[in-house]
Amino acid sequence: MSFMVLQTVIPLSSEEIELQANIYKNKHPGRIVMSTLRIPFIDETESWYYEAIMLCELYGGFFMQILLTPIVLPLVVFTNLAFSICLYQLTDTSSSLSKVRKCKFLFEIITLTLQYFFLNNSSEIMDDCNAMVCRSINSSHWQHCTLDTKRGLMSLLRICQRPNHLEFYGGVIIPSRDFFLKVIKIAYSFVNFIRCT
């Protein structure tokens, strides 16, 4: 988020301003909104719209940082811990657990795995949607459209070319299928370590 704020303050090069003016036909091509928000039939670089959009985006970014980010690290740590404990209980042959308790641990490990996979897979699906939209725009004949349509499609293409994974702690935790596998591998190595000692 800090990079986006910095991007709005740093002046653009003359080539970039000329490119912005040619593509978007805005009154103030040097003004960049933090995200590539495009509202049809409104010049988002005009003073009132620009300030309102910037305020909404700053509030939204602050809201995301305050509410969601603190939850993710404990979620990752406790999911890994619970997964490791349940897996250890299921694989430990020395303990004499009843079949009901083993079924309970099996049900818990399946539930934890599905819940955590759902979060990571949703992040991956969000990124896949961006790639599909990019492919659709590139395969359509958008070059033959009107100037206003081209302008809207260029904004959409610019948004879709960025990765769309969920990001927490400034990109330190990025849920994905690979991240899910890494967490499972860490839990499995922890169980092996406990069984060896």
Secondary structure, DSSP 8 states (H G I E B T S, - for coil): -HHHHHHHHS---HHHHHHHHHHH--S-TT---SS----TTS-TTSHHHHHHHHHHHHHHHHHHHHHTHHHHHHHHHHHHHHHHHHHHHHH-SSS---HHHHHHHHHHHHHHHHHHHHHHHHHHHHHHHHHHHHHHHHHS-GGGS-HHHHHHHHHHHHHHTS-----BTTTTB---HHHHHHHHHHHHHHHHHHHH-
